[in-house]
């Protein structure tokens, strides 16, 4: 099956609320419709070509985790079945099928809740410079990609497209959204990560770190956006894990490595991607889905 690659959705009867790096969000009144396109970004630049199946995979992985972790915290998912969507969506069901979520409308908390179980990425860079991450002092002598004694909560600001999220301290996050809110977010984020980490490990995947978002709904804090996808997390293959270096990931690191190899200046316009890079990126996302759920993308969309 050759999927239709959708870079952008246009549904005239629906109220477009915003476009993110990957998702188009529509306001349906009492609920929101989150549509995962096949867009992919790297270094905050959206590529001009899409990745086959990407929107499907992000939706199915998020749905999988929302269901698995529903006993830890309430989430915003209402349904991914287009037959449950409001009648106003009826003209667009073919495009919406398998790549969209009907969700509760919340008041978004403007903090990225990042949990790190391993020292990698921007945290590794911060550690090399100052020996700490988001105000958390870490032991001397850590190596790149090393597992931390305990996962750490390292919040970040939630920035608009084109601007980098900024790592901040827990105290700074509390100033932005309130101490009680941050205490709750920290505890629930760590609980989610620990449960997801153990499950993924049983499927041969290391979740090195992940970021989550939350919002207020009926005076409660619930989990929103996507959850534990290759876009929001670093997934490493247990069999290939080697401490002391950067790891191969089930995510867009493969794309980033290609862009680095051609000395991409990390500014628009994005370069045209070779077919091989597009194909192999898609396969990495597909492998993450299959490892976690035990089902291939074709079983989900058949």
C-alpha positions as CSV (number, residue, x, y, z in Angstrom):
1,X,0.0,0.0,0.0
2,X,1.3,3.4,-1.0
3,X,-0.1,6.0,1.4
4,X,-1.2,9.5,0.5
5,X,1.3,11.9,1.9
6,X,-0.4,14.9,3.4
7,X,1.7,17.9,4.1
8,X,-1.2,20.3,5.0
9,X,-4.9,19.9,5.6
10,X,-7.5,22.4,4.3
11,X,-11.1,21.8,5.5
12,X,-13.2,24.8,4.6
13,X,-16.1,23.8,6.8
14,X,-13.9,23.5,9.9
15,X,-12.4,26.3,12.0
16,X,-8.6,26.1,11.8
17,X,-7.2,27.1,15.1
18,X,-3.5,26.7,14.4
19,X,-0.8,24.8,12.6
20,X,2.1,23.4,14.5
21,X,5.2,21.8,13.2
22,X,3.3,18.6,12.5
23,X,-0.3,19.0,13.6
24,X,-3.2,21.0,12.2
25,X,-5.7,21.8,15.0
26,X,-9.3,22.6,14.4
27,X,-11.8,24.1,16.9
28,X,-15.1,22.2,16.8
29,X,-16.7,24.2,19.6
30,X,-16.9,21.8,22.5
31,X,-13.9,19.8,21.4
32,X,-10.8,20.0,19.2
33,X,-9.7,18.0,16.2
34,X,-6.0,17.3,16.1
35,X,-4.8,16.1,12.7
36,X,-1.3,14.7,12.4
37,X,0.1,15.5,9.0
38,X,3.2,13.8,7.5
39,X,5.2,17.0,7.9
40,X,8.6,16.6,9.6
41,X,10.9,19.3,11.0
42,X,14.5,19.3,12.0
43,X,16.3,22.1,13.8
44,X,13.0,24.0,13.9
45,X,12.8,24.0,10.1
46,X,9.9,22.2,8.4
47,X,10.9,20.1,5.5
48,X,9.1,20.6,2.2
49,X,8.5,16.9,1.7
50,X,6.5,14.6,4.0
51,X,7.3,11.2,5.5
52,X,4.9,8.4,4.4
53,X,2.8,7.0,7.3
54,X,4.2,9.5,9.8
55,X,0.8,11.1,10.7
56,X,-0.7,7.6,11.1
57,X,2.1,6.4,13.3
58,X,2.1,9.4,15.6
59,X,-1.7,9.1,16.1
60,X,-1.6,5.3,16.7
61,X,1.4,5.5,19.2
62,X,-0.2,8.3,21.1
63,X,-3.5,6.5,21.3
64,X,-1.7,3.4,22.5
65,X,0.0,5.2,25.3
66,X,-3.1,7.2,26.3
67,X,-4.9,3.9,26.8
68,X,-2.0,2.2,28.6
69,X,-1.4,5.0,31.0
70,X,-5.0,6.1,31.6
71,X,-4.7,4.7,35.2
72,X,-1.9,7.1,35.9
73,X,-3.6,10.3,34.8
74,X,-6.6,11.4,32.8
75,X,-6.0,12.5,29.2
76,X,-7.8,14.5,26.6
77,X,-8.5,11.7,24.1
78,X,-12.2,11.2,23.1
79,X,-11.8,9.1,20.0
80,X,-9.6,8.3,17.0
81,X,-12.6,6.6,15.2
82,X,-13.8,9.0,12.5
83,X,-17.3,7.5,12.9
84,X,-17.4,9.2,16.3
85,X,-16.5,12.6,14.9
86,X,-19.2,15.4,14.7
87,X,-21.2,15.6,11.5
88,X,-19.4,18.7,10.4
89,X,-16.4,16.5,9.7
90,X,-18.3,14.2,7.3
91,X,-16.9,15.6,4.1
92,X,-13.3,15.0,5.2
93,X,-13.4,11.5,6.7
94,X,-11.1,9.9,4.1
95,X,-8.3,12.4,4.9
96,X,-9.0,12.3,8.7
97,X,-9.0,8.5,9.0
98,X,-6.1,7.0,11.0
99,X,-4.4,10.4,11.5
100,X,-6.7,12.4,13.7
101,X,-7.9,12.6,17.3
102,X,-11.0,14.1,18.7
103,X,-10.0,15.6,22.1
104,X,-11.3,17.6,25.0
105,X,-10.6,21.3,24.9
106,X,-8.4,22.4,27.7
107,X,-6.6,25.5,29.0
108,X,-3.0,24.6,28.0
109,X,-0.3,25.0,30.7
110,X,2.6,26.7,28.9
111,X,5.4,24.4,30.1
112,X,7.0,21.5,28.4
113,X,7.3,18.7,31.0
114,X,10.5,16.9,30.1
115,X,11.7,13.8,31.9
116,X,15.2,12.5,31.3
117,X,16.4,9.0,32.3
118,X,19.6,9.3,30.4
119,X,22.1,12.2,29.7
120,X,21.8,13.1,26.1
121,X,21.0,15.9,23.6
122,X,20.7,19.4,25.1
123,X,21.1,18.0,28.6
124,X,24.4,16.5,27.7
125,X,25.6,19.9,26.2
126,X,24.5,21.7,29.4
127,X,26.2,19.1,31.6
128,X,29.5,19.5,29.7
129,X,29.4,23.3,30.2
130,X,28.2,23.6,33.8
131,X,27.8,20.2,35.3
132,X,24.0,20.6,35.7
133,X,20.7,20.4,33.8
134,X,17.9,22.9,34.6
135,X,19.4,23.7,38.0
136,X,19.9,20.0,38.9
137,X,23.6,19.3,39.8
138,X,24.7,16.0,38.4
139,X,27.6,13.7,39.4
140,X,31.0,14.3,38.0
141,X,32.3,11.9,35.3
142,X,29.1,11.0,33.5
143,X,29.5,9.8,29.9
144,X,27.2,10.7,27.0
145,X,24.0,8.6,26.9
146,X,24.7,7.2,30.4
147,X,21.7,6.2,32.5
148,X,21.0,8.5,35.4
149,X,20.6,7.1,38.9
150,X,17.0,8.4,38.9
151,X,15.0,10.1,36.1
152,X,15.0,13.9,36.4
153,X,12.3,16.5,35.7
154,X,13.7,19.2,33.5
155,X,11.0,21.7,32.4
156,X,11.2,23.9,29.3
157,X,9.4,26.9,28.0
158,X,6.8,26.2,25.2
159,X,7.8,28.4,22.3
160,X,6.2,29.1,18.9
161,X,7.4,27.6,15.6
162,X,10.8,28.9,14.7
163,X,12.0,29.4,18.3
164,X,13.8,26.9,20.4
165,X,12.2,25.7,23.6
166,X,14.4,26.9,26.5
167,X,15.4,24.6,29.4
168,X,14.5,26.2,32.7
169,X,14.8,25.4,36.4
170,X,11.9,24.0,38.4
171,X,11.9,27.2,40.4
172,X,11.5,29.3,37.2
173,X,8.7,27.0,36.0
174,X,7.0,27.5,39.3
175,X,7.2,31.3,38.9
176,X,5.5,30.9,35.5
177,X,2.6,28.6,36.3
178,X,2.5,28.2,40.1
179,X,4.3,26.0,42.6
180,X,1.4,23.7,43.3
181,X,1.0,23.1,39.5
182,X,4.7,22.3,39.0
183,X,4.8,19.9,42.0
184,X,1.8,18.0,40.4
185,X,3.3,18.1,36.9
186,X,6.7,16.9,38.2
187,X,5.2,13.9,40.1
188,X,2.8,12.8,37.4
189,X,5.5,13.2,34.6
190,X,7.9,11.1,36.5
191,X,5.3,8.4,37.1
192,X,4.3,8.4,33.4
193,X,7.9,8.1,32.4
194,X,8.8,5.3,34.8
195,X,5.8,3.2,33.8
196,X,6.4,3.8,30.1
197,X,10.1,3.1,30.4
198,X,9.6,-0.3,31.9
199,X,7.0,-1.2,29.3
200,X,9.1,0.0,26.3
201,X,12.2,-1.8,27.7
202,X,10.2,-5.1,27.6
203,X,9.7,-4.4,23.9
204,X,13.4,-3.7,23.2
205,X,13.2,0.1,23.3
206,X,15.0,2.5,25.7
207,X,13.1,5.7,26.3
208,X,16.0,8.1,27.0
209,X,13.8,11.1,27.5
210,X,10.4,12.5,26.6
211,X,8.3,15.6,26.8
212,X,4.7,15.9,27.8
213,X,2.1,18.6,27.9
214,X,-0.8,19.2,30.2
215,X,-3.9,21.4,30.4
216,X,-6.7,22.3,32.8
217,X,-10.1,20.6,32.1
218,X,-13.0,20.8,34.6
219,X,-10.5,22.2,37.2
220,X,-8.3,19.2,36.8
221,X,-4.9,18.8,35.2
222,X,-5.0,16.3,32.4
223,X,-2.5,15.0,29.8
224,X,-2.8,16.5,26.3
225,X,-1.2,16.8,22.9
226,X,0.8,13.7,21.8
227,X,2.4,11.1,24.1
228,X,5.7,9.2,23.9
229,X,6.0,9.3,20.2
230,X,9.3,9.3,18.2
231,X,8.7,13.1,17.7
232,X,8.4,13.8,21.5
233,X,10.9,11.2,22.8
234,X,14.3,9.7,22.2
235,X,13.8,6.0,21.5
236,X,16.9,3.8,21.4
237,X,17.4,0.2,20.4
238,X,18.4,-1.9,23.5
239,X,20.5,-4.1,21.3
240,X,22.6,-1.2,19.9
241,X,22.9,0.9,23.1
242,X,26.5,1.8,23.9
243,X,27.4,4.2,26.6
244,X,29.8,7.1,25.8
245,X,28.5,8.2,22.4
246,X,25.4,9.5,20.6
247,X,22.8,6.7,20.0
248,X,21.0,5.7,16.9
249,X,17.3,6.6,17.4
250,X,13.9,5.5,16.1
251,X,13.1,9.1,15.3
252,X,14.3,12.0,13.1
253,X,17.9,11.8,14.3
254,X,18.5,9.9,11.0
255,X,17.2,13.0,9.2
256,X,19.3,15.4,11.3
257,X,22.4,13.3,10.6
258,X,21.7,13.6,6.9
259,X,21.2,17.4,7.2
260,X,24.5,17.7,9.1
261,X,26.3,15.7,6.4
262,X,25.3,18.3,3.8
263,X,26.1,21.2,6.2
264,X,22.6,22.4,6.3
265,X,22.6,25.9,7.9
266,X,19.5,25.2,10.0
267,X,17.5,28.0,8.4
268,X,14.7,27.9,5.8
269,X,14.4,27.0,3.0
270,X,14.8,23.3,3.7
271,X,16.8,21.3,1.2
272,X,15.1,18.7,-1.0
273,X,15.4,15.3,0.7
274,X,16.6,12.2,-1.3
275,X,14.1,9.4,-1.7
276,X,16.3,7.1,0.4
277,X,16.3,9.5,3.4
278,X,12.5,9.8,3.2
279,X,12.0,6.0,2.9
280,X,14.4,5.1,5.8
281,X,13.0,7.8,8.1
282,X,9.5,6.3,7.5
283,X,10.8,2.8,8.3
284,X,12.3,4.0,11.6
285,X,8.9,5.4,12.6
286,X,7.2,2.2,11.5
287,X,9.6,0.1,13.6
288,X,8.9,2.1,16.7
289,X,5.2,1.5,16.2
290,X,5.6,-2.2,15.6
291,X,8.0,-2.7,18.6
292,X,5.7,-0.9,21.0
293,X,2.3,-2.2,19.9
294,X,3.2,-5.5,18.4
295,X,1.3,-4.5,15.2
296,X,2.5,-3.2,11.9
297,X,1.1,0.0,10.4
298,X,-0.7,-2.1,7.8
299,X,-2.6,-4.0,10.5
300,X,-3.8,-0.6,11.9
301,X,-5.0,0.8,8.7
302,X,-6.3,-2.3,6.9
